[in-house]
Amino acid sequence: MRQHAIFDRLPDQHAQITTLMRDYPAGHNIRWHFHDRDQLVYASRGVMTIRTRVGTWVVPTHRAVWISARVPHAITMSGMVAMRTLYFKPRLARSLPPGCCVVNISPLLRELVLQACRFQFLKMRVPWQKHLVEIILDQLEAIQTVPLQLPHLSDPRAIRVTERLITQPGNRLTLTHLCKSTGASKRTVERIIQKEAGMTLGKWRQQLRLMEAVRLLAEGAKVTHAALDAGYNSPSAFISMFRKTLGTTPAVYFRAAGAHGSN
């Protein structure tokens, strides 16, 4: 995260929306960069992990990540990824929050994104393009966020604990033992994480495990293996958390994602 971020300047600064269609192999990394436009990065296939200075977001198939203009970020692909991106002229899309968030993509918005990506630029002075831009902006007004993010921390005591969890997501040691082994009490670490991330250490670990399991599934792991490798006590515990977060079971979710193909 200390790497220098490159300014990736987009062509045609007059277009209201610029688009990008790109397919990537599993494990591909897009290095630290930023744009002078807001962007909606949609995965029509595969799973993306987006990192910024303040957090990490996992973007499953048929979800997207909203990244505000000038936010440095890096992207890692899990499984083959079909990325479809819309870059919005500054202050064009005002409904989404600053920073980053993972969002649900409705069937209508999905088709709008894919249609927009058939053209490199969309400009308001072209009537039919203006209409398409306006419909996309209207759909963004009602977009819903998905809780698939992991806030980064700044306090060294909390960082020591969370870095150990990140390098070993399947670690089943108690939080008390983990904190003690890194030289801090669980109470101290809990207080720091609650203050910096707005959640408990247990919730932070829960988010990490869910995101790791989703990433493993995208790479082709079976549900049982993904659940256990990510630290869940049983596949059923993982399926319950997956359903609570994404609204369906892993099997149904990834089967549906595969059926949509990679337009």
VENWOUR-V378458 format. One record per residue. SS is DSSP state (A for helix, B for strand, O for the rest). PHI is phi in whole degrees, 0 to 359 (* if undefined). PSI is psi as a letter, one per 40 degrees, with the letter a starting at -180 (NA if undefined). Layout:
ss=(SS;SS)
phi=(PHI;PHI)
psi=(PSI;PSI)
//
This chain:
ss=(O;O;O;O;O;B;B;O;O;O;O;O;O;O;O;O;B;B;B;B;B;B;B;B;O;O;O;O;B;B;B;B;B;B;O;O;O;B;B;B;B;B;B;B;B;B;B;B;B;B;B;O;O;O;B;B;B;B;B;O;O;O;B;B;B;B;B;O;O;O;O;O;B;B;B;B;B;B;B;B;B;B;B;B;B;B;B;B;O;O;O;O;O;O;O;O;O;O;O;B;B;B;B;B;O;O;A;A;A;A;A;A;A;A;A;A;O;O;O;O;B;B;O;O;O;O;A;A;A;A;A;A;A;A;A;A;A;A;A;A;A;O;O;O;B;B;O;O;B;B;B;O;O;O;O;A;A;A;A;A;A;A;A;A;A;A;A;O;O;O;O;O;O;O;A;A;A;A;A;A;A;O;O;O;O;A;A;A;A;A;A;A;A;A;A;A;A;O;O;O;A;A;A;A;A;A;A;A;A;A;A;A;A;A;A;A;A;A;O;O;O;O;A;A;A;A;A;A;A;O;O;O;O;O;A;A;A;A;A;A;A;A;A;A;A;A;O;O;O;A;A;A;A;A;A;A;A;A;A;O;O;O;O)
phi=(*;269;293;286;268;271;281;263;281;271;285;53;289;269;290;291;227;248;239;214;245;210;253;231;284;302;85;292;242;262;289;304;202;207;238;265;229;292;216;247;255;251;256;277;201;81;234;248;246;254;240;234;293;251;185;234;233;255;245;290;305;66;244;216;242;265;235;291;303;67;269;297;206;229;228;240;264;246;76;293;242;254;261;233;238;247;255;259;303;310;69;280;257;259;276;263;286;292;94;225;198;272;230;287;245;291;305;293;296;303;294;295;297;295;294;300;289;287;234;287;225;235;234;295;283;262;308;290;289;301;297;296;301;296;293;299;298;296;293;293;298;253;290;249;275;238;282;238;228;229;294;277;240;243;288;304;293;289;299;300;289;290;295;293;295;296;285;223;302;276;301;254;297;294;297;299;293;299;295;298;291;255;88;219;278;299;299;295;295;301;297;296;292;298;289;275;247;72;209;280;298;298;292;300;294;298;297;301;296;297;295;294;295;298;297;295;299;296;273;105;290;288;302;299;294;298;296;290;294;275;105;286;289;203;301;295;295;293;300;297;291;298;297;297;274;249;86;202;276;302;298;292;298;284;293;296;297;294;292;283;73;227;300)
psi=(e;e;i;h;h;h;h;g;h;i;i;g;e;e;h;d;h;i;i;h;h;h;i;i;i;h;e;i;h;h;i;h;i;i;i;e;i;i;i;h;h;h;h;e;i;a;h;i;h;h;h;a;d;e;i;h;h;h;h;i;h;e;i;i;h;h;h;i;i;e;h;h;i;i;h;h;h;h;i;h;h;h;h;h;h;h;h;h;i;h;e;d;h;e;e;i;i;i;b;i;i;h;i;i;h;i;d;d;d;d;d;d;d;d;d;d;e;e;i;d;i;h;i;d;e;h;d;d;d;d;d;d;d;d;d;d;d;d;d;d;d;e;i;h;i;h;g;f;i;h;i;i;i;d;h;d;d;d;d;d;d;d;d;d;d;d;e;g;d;e;h;e;i;i;d;d;d;d;d;d;e;e;f;i;i;d;d;d;d;d;d;d;d;d;d;d;e;f;i;i;d;d;d;d;d;d;d;d;d;d;d;d;d;d;d;d;d;d;e;e;i;i;d;d;d;d;d;d;d;e;e;i;d;i;d;d;d;d;d;d;d;d;d;d;d;e;e;a;i;d;d;d;d;d;d;d;d;d;d;e;a;f;NA)
//
